[in-house]
Structures are given as C-alpha cells and as structure tokens.
Amino acid sequence: MRAIVAGFAAIWSVTLIGYLIGRFELLGPDGTAVLARLAFFIATPALLFTTLADTSPTEVFTPAFLAYLASTVIVAAGYLALAGWLWHRPAGDVTIGALGASYVNAANLGIPVAAYVLDDVSVVAPVLLFQVLVAAPVAFAVLDLTAGDRRPSVRRLLSLPARNPIMIASAAGLALAVSRWQPPAELLRPFELLGAAAVPLALLALGMSLPGSRPLAADPQARERYTAVALKVLGQPAVAYLIARHGLGLSGTALLAAVVTAALPTAQNVFIFATRYQRGQRLARDSVVLSTVATAVTLLLIAAVLG
C-alpha cells in the first residue's frame, strides 16, 4: 500500500512543479512543446533502449501477461468501435483515445507497484515490451499516416521505423538483449543518464499543459474523455480479472499481477505522443490526469481485495 501511495505522490509532485512552470510561463509559450519533443526524441528512446537491453525475451509469455494482453486488446477495440464507427471521430483522435483507454503507466508507476505489491518487477517487463514493440508502433503508423495533408502510402508506412526514434531505440535494445552481449558500463551510462530524464520531462510537460484546463467540464470531447477513463480505470482491470480468473484459472499472486498491470493508469507518454503528432492533445492530457487520480483509489482496493 505504501509503495502505491508513494508512487502517486511522486507523480503528482513533479506534475505540480510542471503546473507552476506553466502557470507563471517560466519557459515561455512554447515550453510544453519543447519538453514534449525532448522527451519523445531523446529521453524516452534512451530509457527504452536501456530497459529492453536488460530484459530477457524468455520472460514475456506468462499467464498473467496473457490476461493483461487480452484485456488491452478488448478494451482498445471497444473504444475504437465506439469512437470510430459509432461517433465517426477522426482517425488520429480515435488512436489517442484508444491509447488513453489501454496504454498503461508501466514504467514509473508500474515498476514500484510490481516491486512492493507483487515482489516481482519482472511482471512489468512483458508489458513494456508489448507496449513499445507492438502498441506504440501501430499507433505511430496511424498517427504518422494521418498527420498533415500528406497522402498515406506503403512507402511511408515501411519507412516509419527508420523515422521514429522510439521504435529505433526499442529495436536496438531488444537486439542487444537477444544477443546476450553485455556492453561496458561506460558505454551505457550516457543512455542511462538521458533515460532518467524521460519520466520527469513527460510529467513536467503534462503539468505545464494544465493551467486553464477543465478536465471535468462539459464540452464536445467529454464523451470520448469519460469513455476512455472509464475503460482504463474500470473496464480493463475487470476484463483482466475475468480472463485471468475464469479463463486461465489463475489465483493468488498470478491473478493479482494480471489485474494490477491492467489497472495501472494511462501513461503520460500518451500525452507526449499526442503533442508530437498534434492529435487529441486535450483528450490525452485529461485521460492521464483523471485516470491517475482514479487509480490512486482503485489500485489500493485491488491490492487489499486480491492481495
């Protein structure tokens, strides 16, 4: 319990600092965009490279991860059906909303929760692998192909990995893990230093975007926002529990791991992605803020009931 509270306290403390920076315009009118680009192009790729380089690919397919994976696909598909087919929202906004409903904060909150609630950080590794190697590239492909007035083409889609620093870094880190080569510590240290800035930069950028925002206000995007948050906070952990408990027959720590990983709030990287591609920025920001507030309660309840 204490680890979950401490994790949320750290997130909100840094976000509050970002809010104050934005409120008093300490970095000027373009500060949010600059920090978001710095996180997207430099810090986040460095973090993913060092994280994946130290991950064993053999740890991916656990029953708990399969329950999380199924819940992610089901929830994302549900949002896509509502926003895309029923509400006819633009593809870029639908993509950001689907990420808001299913892309969990597995790094800066998932790791401490896994360490202190589950006593096993390895359960977060397959979640990170799936998100950076499957979920994010698919989302980037849609966002990249729908950005601006450029016409989508097979050539642009095939060249996407070479133009996206997050995908390049993820592929490099996974290749290093598969090769089992251990680079000298001196070689990895610059990447570790840059990667350590990824989470603070993302949280600062998120906080700087909050002055003047009204995440609970009634507006044309309220329907998408509340749907994404409800699916993230309630839908995904509920689906993960049903699949893990009744579909896979899990219990104890394995059941708790499946539900906890699915119950993590929306990752602040979703806001970074939205800012980078200028799609659904308010939807992403409000989904991160509201889901983080709500899961501060739901994670405690899950840990108390299933733990």
C-alpha positions in Angstrom: 0.0 0.0 0.0 2.7 2.4 1.0 4.5 1.9 -2.3 1.4 2.7 -4.3 0.8 5.9 -2.3 4.5 6.9 -2.7 4.4 6.3 -6.4 1.4 8.5 -6.9 2.9 11.2 -4.6 6.0 11.3 -6.7 4.0 11.6 -9.9 1.8 14.4 -8.6 4.7 16.3 -7.1 6.6 16.6 -10.4 3.3 17.3 -12.3 2.6 20.1 -9.8 6.0 21.6 -10.5 5.2 21.5 -14.2 1.9 23.2 -13.5 3.7 26.0 -11.7 6.1 26.4 -14.5 3.3 26.7 -17.0 1.2 28.9 -14.7 4.0 31.5 -14.5 5.2 30.9 -18.0 8.8 30.3 -16.9 9.7 28.5 -20.2 7.7 30.8 -22.5 4.7 29.9 -24.7 6.5 27.0 -26.4 7.8 25.4 -23.3 5.4 22.5 -23.3 6.0 21.6 -26.9 9.8 21.8 -26.4 9.8 19.5 -23.4 7.5 17.1 -25.1 9.7 16.9 -28.2 12.8 16.4 -25.9 11.1 13.5 -24.2 9.9 12.0 -27.4 13.1 12.3 -29.5 15.9 11.9 -26.8 15.0 10.9 -23.3 12.3 8.2 -23.9 14.3 6.4 -26.6 17.3 6.3 -24.2 15.1 4.9 -21.4 13.5 2.2 -23.6 16.9 1.2 -25.0 18.5 0.6 -21.6 15.3 -1.1 -20.2 14.9 -3.5 -23.1 18.6 -4.3 -23.3 18.3 -5.6 -19.8 15.2 -7.7 -20.4 15.1 -11.4 -21.1 12.8 -12.2 -24.0 12.0 -15.6 -22.4 10.1 -13.8 -19.6 7.4 -12.5 -21.9 4.7 -15.1 -22.2 3.4 -15.7 -18.7 -0.3 -16.4 -17.9 -0.6 -13.1 -16.1 0.7 -11.2 -19.2 -1.7 -13.1 -21.5 -4.6 -11.9 -19.4 -3.3 -8.3 -19.5 -2.7 -8.6 -23.2 -6.3 -9.9 -23.9 -7.8 -7.1 -21.7 -5.7 -4.5 -23.6 -6.9 -5.7 -27.0 -10.5 -5.9 -25.9 -10.6 -2.5 -24.3 -8.8 -0.8 -27.2 -11.1 -2.5 -29.7 -14.2 -1.4 -27.7 -13.0 2.3 -27.8 -12.2 2.0 -31.5 -15.7 0.7 -32.2 -17.4 3.5 -30.2 -15.3 6.5 -31.3 -14.5 5.3 -34.8 -17.6 3.5 -36.1 -20.4 5.0 -33.9 -19.2 8.5 -33.3 -17.2 8.9 -36.5 -14.2 10.7 -34.9 -11.0 11.4 -36.9 -8.5 8.5 -37.0 -5.9 10.4 -35.1 -8.2 11.3 -32.2 -9.5 7.7 -32.1 -6.0 6.4 -31.9 -5.1 8.7 -29.0 -8.4 7.8 -27.2 -7.7 4.1 -27.6 -4.2 4.6 -26.1 -5.8 6.6 -23.3 -8.1 3.7 -22.6 -5.5 0.9 -22.7 -1.8 2.1 -22.6 -0.8 1.7 -19.0 1.8 3.5 -17.0 4.1 0.5 -16.7 7.4 2.4 -16.1 7.4 5.0 -13.3 4.3 3.6 -11.5 4.2 0.0 -12.7 7.8 -0.8 -11.6 7.4 0.4 -7.9 3.9 -1.2 -7.7 5.3 -4.5 -9.0 8.3 -4.3 -6.7 6.4 -3.7 -3.5 2.9 -5.2 -4.1 3.9 -8.2 -6.2 7.5 -8.6 -5.0 8.5 -9.2 -8.7 9.5 -6.5 -11.1 9.7 -9.0 -14.0 5.9 -8.9 -14.4 6.3 -5.4 -15.8 8.9 -6.3 -18.4 6.5 -8.1 -20.9 4.0 -5.2 -20.6 6.8 -2.7 -21.5 7.9 -5.0 -24.4 4.3 -5.2 -25.8 3.7 -1.5 -25.5 6.9 -0.3 -27.1 7.2 -3.1 -29.7 3.5 -3.6 -30.7 1.1 -1.0 -29.3 3.2 2.1 -29.9 4.4 1.2 -33.4 0.8 0.5 -34.5 -0.4 3.8 -33.1 2.6 5.7 -34.6 1.8 4.2 -38.0 -1.8 5.6 -37.8 -0.7 8.9 -36.4 2.1 9.3 -38.9 0.0 8.4 -41.9 -2.8 10.8 -40.9 -0.6 13.7 -39.9 -1.0 16.8 -42.0 -2.2 16.7 -45.6 0.3 14.0 -46.7 -1.3 11.1 -48.5 -0.8 7.7 -46.9 1.4 5.3 -48.8 3.1 1.9 -48.4 6.5 3.6 -48.7 5.8 5.9 -45.8 4.5 3.1 -43.7 7.5 0.9 -44.4 9.9 3.8 -43.7 8.2 4.6 -40.4 10.6 2.6 -38.2 13.6 4.5 -39.6 12.0 7.8 -38.9 10.7 7.1 -35.3 13.4 7.3 -32.5 11.3 5.3 -30.1 11.0 2.4 -32.5 14.7 2.5 -33.4 15.7 2.5 -29.7 13.3 -0.3 -28.9 14.6 -2.5 -31.7 18.2 -1.8 -30.7 17.6 -2.6 -27.1 15.8 -5.9 -27.9 18.6 -6.8 -30.4 21.1 -6.3 -27.6 19.0 -8.4 -25.2 18.7 -11.3 -27.7 22.5 -11.1 -28.5 23.2 -11.6 -24.8 26.2 -9.2 -25.2 26.9 -7.1 -22.1 28.3 -3.7 -23.2 30.7 -1.9 -20.9 29.1 0.2 -18.2 30.8 3.2 -19.5 29.1 2.8 -22.9 25.6 2.6 -21.4 26.0 5.3 -18.8 25.1 8.2 -21.2 21.9 6.4 -22.2 21.1 5.8 -18.6 21.5 9.5 -17.7 19.4 10.6 -20.6 16.8 7.9 -19.9 16.5 9.0 -16.3 15.1 12.3 -17.6 12.3 10.7 -19.6 9.7 10.4 -16.8 10.4 13.8 -15.3 10.2 15.5 -18.7 6.9 13.9 -19.5 5.4 14.8 -16.2 6.6 18.4 -16.4 5.2 18.7 -19.9 1.9 17.3 -18.7 1.8 19.7 -15.7 2.7 22.7 -17.9 -0.4 21.9 -20.1 -2.8 22.0 -17.2 -3.2 25.8 -16.5 -6.6 26.8 -17.8 -7.7 23.2 -18.4 -11.0 21.9 -17.1 -10.9 18.1 -17.4 -14.4 17.7 -15.8 -16.0 20.4 -17.9 -18.8 19.6 -20.3 -17.6 20.0 -23.9 -17.8 18.3 -27.2 -15.0 15.9 -26.2 -16.4 14.9 -22.8 -18.0 11.8 -24.2 -14.6 10.5 -25.5 -12.8 11.6 -22.4 -15.1 9.9 -19.9 -15.3 6.7 -22.1 -11.5 6.4 -22.2 -11.1 7.0 -18.5 -13.9 4.5 -17.6 -12.5 1.8 -19.8 -9.0 2.4 -18.3 -10.0 2.6 -14.7 -12.8 0.0 -14.6 -13.1 -1.8 -17.9 -9.6 -3.1 -18.4 -8.9 -4.4 -14.9 -12.4 -6.0 -14.8 -11.8 -7.8 -18.2 -8.3 -8.9 -17.0 -9.8 -10.4 -13.8 -12.5 -12.3 -15.7 -10.0 -13.7 -18.2 -7.3 -14.5 -15.6 -9.7 -16.0 -13.0 -12.3 -17.8 -15.1 -10.5 -18.1 -18.5 -7.0 -19.1 -17.3 -7.8 -20.3 -13.8 -5.3 -18.1 -12.1 -5.2 -17.3 -8.4 -3.0 -15.8 -5.8 -0.1 -13.7 -7.0 -0.6 -14.5 -10.7 -4.2 -13.3 -10.5 -3.1 -10.1 -8.7 -0.3 -9.5 -11.2 -2.7 -9.7 -14.1 -5.3 -7.3 -12.6 -2.7 -4.8 -11.2 -0.9 -4.4 -14.5 -4.2 -3.9 -16.3 -5.4 -1.4 -13.6 -2.4 1.0 -13.9 -3.4 4.5 -15.1 -2.9 5.9 -18.6 0.8 6.5 -19.2 1.9 10.1 -19.5 3.6 9.1 -22.8 0.2 9.1 -24.4 0.2 12.9 -23.9 3.7 13.1 -25.4 2.6 11.1 -28.5 -0.5 13.4 -28.9 1.7 16.5 -28.6 4.2 15.2 -31.1 1.5 14.4 -33.7 -0.9 17.3 -32.8 -3.8 14.9 -32.4 -6.2 14.7 -29.4 -3.9 16.6 -27.0 -6.7 17.6 -24.6 -8.2 14.1 -24.7 -4.7 12.6 -23.9 -4.0 15.1 -21.1 -7.3 14.7 -19.4 -7.2 10.9 -19.7 -3.8 10.8 -18.0 -4.9 13.2 -15.2 -8.3 11.7 -14.5 -7.2 8.0 -14.7 -4.2 8.7 -12.4 -6.5 10.3 -9.8 -9.0 7.5 -10.0 -6.5 4.6 -9.9 -4.9 6.0 -6.8 -8.1 4.6 -5.2 -8.8 1.5 -7.4 -5.2 0.1 -7.1 -5.4 0.3 -3.3 -8.7 -1.5 -3.4 -7.4 -4.2 -5.8 -4.3 -4.8 -3.6 -6.5 -5.0 -0.5 -9.0 -7.5 -2.0 -6.8 -9.7 -4.1 -3.5 -9.3 -2.1 
